[in-house]
Amino acid sequence: MLDHPLSAIDDWVVLFANNSLPVLRVTKRRLDEMRKNIDQVDARELARVILLDPVMTVSVLALTQAKRGRSLQHDITTIASAVMMLGIEPFFNNFNDLPTIEGILKGVDSHALLGVLQIIRRAQRAADYAQEWAIWRKDVNMEEVRIAALLHDLAEILVWCFAPKLGLEIQAWRLAQPTMRTADAQFNTLGMTFQDIQLALCQTWHLPDLLRILISDEIGENARAMNVSLAVRLARHSAQGWNDPALPDDYADIGRLLNITPEAVRQRIGLEPMPAREAEDQ
C-alpha cells in the first residue's frame, strides 16, 4: 500500500497497469458461480454482472482492446460485444482468481474500505441515471453512455484501493473545507487530479476514443457527454442526501437536456413534489 503520492502521472499508470486490479467481492462470487456452470452462461447475463462493477468493466474493455486484431474495423464499446469477441471460456480463463477490494483493504483501514465502496456506489448510481436518460433521449447505444458514467471516477477508485491513506487525506480536505473544489483537494494531496490519471490510463489501455471523450470533462456541445456529466454530478451531489445546494442547478440542467421541467426531473428521480410556491420559482 502506498502512503505517499507518486511524482508523475506515468508512475500511477504503471502502478495500475502492472497490477491485477481488484473487483468487488460480490462480482468475484457471481463470476465463480457462473464458472461452475460455464456451459449455461449467456454473454448478456455475464455482461449484466460485469456492468455493476467499474473495475471489472474497465478490465474487460482493456483486455478486449489488447486482443482485438487489426482486421476488426470498429471499436468494441459494449461489454456483451467484448465477451462475445473474447469467448466465454477464454473470458473465464483470463479472469481467474481475481483479487477483491474488500480483501486488499481488510485490516488496512475500515474508513478506507467504506470510502471506496461509497465511491463505487456513487458510480453505479451515476450509471443508472445516465442509462435512464439515454433511453429517454432515444440514444442509439445507451450502454456506451452507461459505461462512461460508470468509469468516470475510476482513477479515484483505484487510488483508494492502492493508496487508501491518500484517499482519506483528500476526503479530509473536502470535509475541512466544504467549499473547496474537488479537483483542488486532489491536487493538494497528489500534485495532480484524478482526471489527469484517468485520461492517461485510457490511453495506456487503448480504450475506444468514444469512451475517452464521454469520460472526459470536456463536454462542449456533445449531448451524450452532457448526459454522462450530469449523471455524475447528480450522483455526487446527492451522495449525502438531497439537501445539497448544488442540486437545484442540476435539476435545471438535466431538464434542459431532457426537455422537461426541473420539477419533472425531481419526479423522475423519485423525490417528493416540491411545495407549489417553490415549484413556481423554478
N, C-alpha and C positions, 0 to 999 in steps of 0.2 A: 504494500500500500504506500502510495506517495504521501508525504506530509509537507511537500514544498512544491511551488509551481515550477513547471519546466520553462526553459528560457525561450524556446521558439515553437511556433506552430508545428513545424515539421517534427519536433520531438513528441508532441502529443499524438500526431498522426502515426508515427512509428509505434508508439506505445499501444495504441488501439488496434492498428493493423496487424501487429505481430503477436497478439494475444487472442486466445479464444474469448469471445465476448459472452458474458453471462446473460441468460434469459430468465424470465420469471419461472419460479418453481412450478406453477400451475401449467405453464407451457411445456416444460420438460415432462411432467406427469402425463399430460394428454398425448404428447408425441410417443412416449413409451408405451402407453396403452394402445395406440394405433399401430405401433411397430409389431405388437403381438398378433395383430390380425391384418398384416400388410396386404394380403390378397383382397381384402374387403375395402381398402382405403380408396376414397374418391378424391381427385385433385381439388375439387371445390370445397369438400369438407375439410381437407388439410389446410387449404388457404384460409378458411374461416378461423382456424386455431392460430395460424401464424399472424393474421392481421390484428389480433388482440395484443400483440407484443411488439413494441417498436424495435427492440434489439434483434429479435428473431426475424422481423420483416426486412431490416437492412442487411442482415447476414445472408438471407436468401437472395436478395437482389444483387449483392456483391458477388456471391458465388456464381450466379447466372451470368453476370457480365464477364467474369473471368473465364467461363467455359463456353460462352457463345462464339460460334465461328464467324469468319468473315463473310460467309455465304448468307448469314442472317441479315436481311436488309433493314429490318425495323427493330428499334429498341424494345425490350420487354419491360413494360411498366406496370404489369399486374402480377399478383402473386400466383394466381391459378395458372397463368401462362408460363411463369417461371418454373413451377412444379412440373408442368407437362413437358417443358423443354428438358429439364433435368431427368425426369423419370422418377416414379415413386420409390423404387428400391434404391437407386443411386442417391436420391434425396436423403433417405434414412441412413445410408452408409456415410454420407458426408456430415450428417448432424447426429453423431453418436456420442453418448456420454457427455452431454452438454453441462457446463458449469451453470450454477444458478446465482442470481443476485442475492437471494436470501442466504445461500451457502457461503459466498465470499465475504459478506458483511456480518455474518453471525459472529457475535463476540467482539466485533470491532467497535461498534457504537450503535446502540438501539435508535438513537436520534437520526443517525445517517441512514439506516435502513428505512425508517419511517419517512425520511425526507425524499429518498429516491422513489419509494413506492407512491408517494403523493404526486411526484412529477409524472410518473408513468400514468397514474390515474388521470391526471390533467391532460396528458397527451391522448389517452383513449377518449375522453370527453370531447376534445377538440376534433378528433377524427369522426366521431358520431355527428357532431354539428356540421362539419364540412360535408359529410356524405349526404345528410338530410337536405342541406341547402343545394347541393349539386343536383340532387334528384328534382327538387323544386324548380331549379333553373333549367332542367332538361339537359344537363351536361352529357355529352356523348360518352364520356368514360368517368363515371363518378368515383371509381376505385383509385384512379390516379390522384384525385383531389384528396380522398381519404388518406392515402399513403403519405402524401406530402404533409398533411396536418399531423399525422401520427409521428412523422420523423422530424418535425420542425425543431424540437428541443432534444434531439438525440445526443448531441455533444454534452449537454447538461447532464443527461442521464449517465453517460459514460464517465464523466469527471466525478460524479458522485460515487460511482462503482469503484473506480481505480484510485481516487484521491478524496475519500469522504471528508477528511479534515478541511479540505479547501471548499468543498460544497457547503459545509456547515459555516465556514467563515463568510462566504458570500451571503448565505442566509442571514447571518448575524448583522452584516452591513445593512441589509434591507429592513430588518426589524428595528435596528437602532435609528435608521433614517428613512422612514416610510416614503418620503418624497423623492428619494434618490432614484435616478433612472436605473433600471435593471442592468443595462449594459455598463454603467459606471461602477456598480458594485462588482461586476465580473472583472472589469479592467483593474480595479483597485487590488484585487486578490491575485489575478492570473497574469496581468500585464497584457491581456488580450480579451476578446469576448468569445462566448460560446459559438456565436455565428461565424467568427473567423475560423475557428477549429472545424466547424461543421462543413463549411464550403471546401476546405482543404481535404476533408475526408471524402466528400462527394467526388472530388477529382481523383483521389487515390483509388477509390473503389469503382471509378468509371461509371457512376450512376448515370442513368439517362439524362440528357440535357433538360428534358421537360420537367423531371422531378427536381433537378437543381434549381430551375427557375421558380417553381412553385414553392420550394422550401425556403428560398432566399427572401429577404425582407424588402427587396426592390420590386415593388408592386407595379408601379406605373399605371397604365390603363387596362391591365390584364384582369378581366373579371374573375378568372379561375384563381389567380394568385390572391386577389382580394378575398375570395371565398375562403381560402386557406388562412390568410392573415386574420380575418375577422373571427374565424372559428377558434384560432389560437388565443386571440385577445379575450374572447368571451370566456373561454375555459380558464384562462389565467386570472381574470378579474373576478370571477365567481368562485374561485377555489376555496375561499374562506367564508363564503356566504354571498347573499345577494344585496349587500348594502354598500358595495364599493362605489365611490363617487364617479368612477370612470364608466360605469355600466350604462347610464342614460345615453352617452355618446355612442357606445357600442350598439345599443338598440337602434339608434338613428341611422348609423352607417350600415348596419345589417338590413334595415328596412329599405334603404336606397338600393342595396344590392339585389334584394328580392322583390322590390317594387311593392312593398306593403308598409303599413304604418308601424312606428315603434311599438305601439300597444299590441299590434298583431304579432310582432316579433316576440314580445313577452309571453303572449298566449301560446305561441308555437313552442316556446321553451317549457311551458307548463307552469308559469308563475300565476299567482292570483291577479285578477284585474286591478288596475290602479284606480284609486278614487277618481270620480268623474272630473273634479276640478283639476287634478294633477294631469290626467289624460288630455284635457283640453289644452294644457300648456305645452304639450309635446310638440 
